[in-house]
Amino acid sequence: MLVLDSRDMMDRDSIITYLTELNYWLGKAGINIDMFVFGGAAMALYYDYNRVTREIDAVLSADIGEEIGKVSDVLGISPNWIYVDEGEGIDLRFIKCKDEGLHLANITVWYPSDKDMLCMKLISGRSRDVDDIIVLMKELRFSGELDLRRFVEGYKDVLDGEEIKETIIQEIIEGI
C-alpha cells in the first residue's frame, strides 16, 4: 500500500475524493458536520484552478479523528491529509462564509468570502501565496496596486495590528 507523505500534493479532484470517502465514514457513524475550509484547499475547491496543496486546512464542527483515520487507512494516504485547526490559527469571529459550498450527504463545506480569503493570504505574507492573491484580486475586480492598498486599509479591524509586508505587496504588483 502506497502511503503519501507531506511532500505529496492534492489537487481539486483528490480533495473531493478524500472528502467523499470521509463522507462515507461519517454516514456509517451517523455523524453530520460543517467543515470550514481555508487556505490552498479552499482555493483549489472553490476557484477550481490549477492549484495544489499539501493538506486540507479546516475547522470542524465535531471531533472526527477516527473517521479521518479510516480515510487514511482505506486510501493509503498519510493521516496528515487534513489539518484540523482548533480555532487558534484563525479568528472565526471575523470570517464571513460564502453562500456556496460543497454539499455532501454528511458534510457541508464552507469557504471564506473572497475578501476574507484575501485578507488571510495577505497576513500570511508568504511568496507562495502570491498567485492565490492575484486570483482573488481578479475575483474582486481589483485593477491594481491602488485597489489592493485601499483593501488593506479598509481591513484594519480584521488585521488586528498585523502589518502586511511591503515585500509581498511588491511581489503581487509585479505579478499582476
C-alpha positions in Angstrom: 0.0 0.0 0.0 1.4 3.4 -1.0 1.4 5.9 1.8 1.6 9.6 0.8 3.6 11.9 2.9 3.6 15.6 3.4 5.6 16.2 0.2 2.6 14.8 -1.9 0.3 17.4 -3.2 -3.5 17.3 -3.6 -5.4 18.9 -6.4 -9.1 19.6 -6.6 -10.0 16.1 -7.7 -8.0 14.4 -4.9 -9.5 16.7 -2.3 -13.0 15.7 -3.5 -12.0 12.1 -3.5 -10.8 12.3 0.1 -13.9 14.3 1.3 -16.2 11.8 -0.5 -14.5 8.9 1.4 -14.8 10.9 4.6 -18.5 11.4 3.9 -18.9 7.7 3.6 -17.4 7.0 7.0 -19.3 9.8 8.6 -22.5 8.3 7.3 -21.6 4.9 8.7 -21.0 6.6 12.1 -24.3 8.7 11.9 -22.3 12.0 12.0 -23.0 15.2 10.1 -20.5 18.0 10.2 -19.8 21.5 9.0 -16.3 22.0 7.7 -14.8 25.5 7.2 -12.0 25.1 4.7 -9.4 27.8 4.1 -6.0 28.1 2.5 -4.9 26.2 -0.6 -7.7 23.6 -0.3 -10.3 26.4 -0.5 -8.6 27.9 -3.4 -8.5 24.6 -5.2 -12.1 23.6 -4.4 -13.9 26.9 -4.9 -11.9 28.6 -7.6 -11.2 25.3 -9.4 -8.0 26.5 -10.9 -4.7 24.6 -11.2 -3.9 24.8 -7.5 -2.4 22.1 -5.3 -1.9 21.9 -1.6 -0.3 19.6 0.9 -3.3 19.3 3.2 -6.8 20.5 3.8 -6.8 23.2 6.4 -10.1 23.1 8.2 -12.1 24.0 11.3 -14.7 21.2 12.0 -17.9 21.3 13.9 -17.2 17.9 15.6 -14.3 15.6 16.5 -14.0 13.1 13.7 -10.4 11.9 14.2 -11.5 8.2 14.0 -13.2 8.8 10.6 -10.2 10.8 9.3 -8.0 7.8 10.3 -10.3 5.4 8.3 -9.9 7.6 5.2 -6.1 7.4 5.6 -6.2 3.7 6.0 -8.6 2.9 3.2 -7.0 5.2 0.6 -3.4 4.6 1.8 -2.7 8.2 2.5 -0.9 10.0 5.3 -3.1 10.9 8.3 -1.8 14.4 7.6 -4.1 14.8 4.6 -6.3 17.1 6.7 -5.1 19.7 9.3 -7.7 20.4 11.8 -7.3 23.9 13.2 -8.7 24.1 16.7 -9.6 27.7 16.0 -6.3 29.1 17.3 -4.8 30.0 13.9 -7.8 31.9 12.6 -10.3 34.2 14.2 -13.6 32.9 13.0 -15.5 35.9 14.5 -14.4 38.0 11.5 -14.9 35.4 8.8 -17.9 35.6 6.5 -18.7 32.5 4.6 -19.7 32.3 1.0 -23.2 31.0 0.5 -21.9 28.5 -1.9 -20.3 25.4 -0.6 -19.6 21.7 -1.3 -22.5 19.7 0.0 -22.2 16.0 0.6 -24.8 13.9 2.5 -22.9 14.2 5.8 -20.5 17.1 5.2 -21.2 20.8 4.3 -18.0 22.5 3.3 -17.9 26.3 3.7 -15.4 28.7 2.2 -14.3 32.2 3.4 -15.6 35.1 1.3 -13.2 36.4 -1.3 -12.3 39.4 0.9 -11.7 37.2 4.0 -9.6 34.8 1.9 -7.6 37.7 0.5 -7.0 39.0 4.0 -5.8 35.7 5.3 -3.4 35.3 2.3 -2.0 38.8 2.8 -1.5 38.3 6.5 0.5 35.1 5.8 2.9 37.2 3.9 4.3 34.1 2.0 5.6 34.4 -1.5 3.9 31.1 -2.4 0.6 32.8 -1.8 1.1 35.5 -4.5 -0.6 33.5 -7.2 -3.6 32.9 -5.0 -3.7 36.6 -4.1 -3.7 37.6 -7.8 -6.6 35.1 -8.4 -8.6 36.7 -5.5 -7.8 40.2 -6.8 -9.3 39.3 -10.2 -12.4 37.8 -8.5 -12.8 41.1 -6.6 -12.2 43.0 -9.8 -9.2 44.9 -8.4 -7.5 46.8 -11.1 -4.1 47.1 -9.4 -2.0 48.4 -6.6 -4.4 51.2 -5.6 -7.3 48.8 -5.1 -5.1 46.5 -3.1 -3.8 49.2 -0.8 -7.4 50.5 -0.3 -8.4 47.0 0.6 -5.7 46.6 3.2 -6.5 50.0 4.7 -10.2 49.0 4.9 -9.5 45.7 6.6 -7.5 47.2 9.6 -10.0 45.9 12.1 -9.5 42.3 10.9 -5.8 42.7 10.6 -5.8 43.5 14.4 -2.4 45.1 14.4 -0.9 42.8 11.8 1.1 44.5 9.2 1.1 43.4 5.5 4.7 43.1 4.4 5.7 45.6 1.8 7.8 43.0 0.0 4.7 40.8 -0.5 2.8 43.8 -1.9 5.6 44.4 -4.3 5.6 40.7 -5.4 1.9 40.9 -6.0 2.2 44.1 -8.1 5.0 42.6 -10.2 2.8 39.5 -10.8 -0.3 41.4 -11.9 
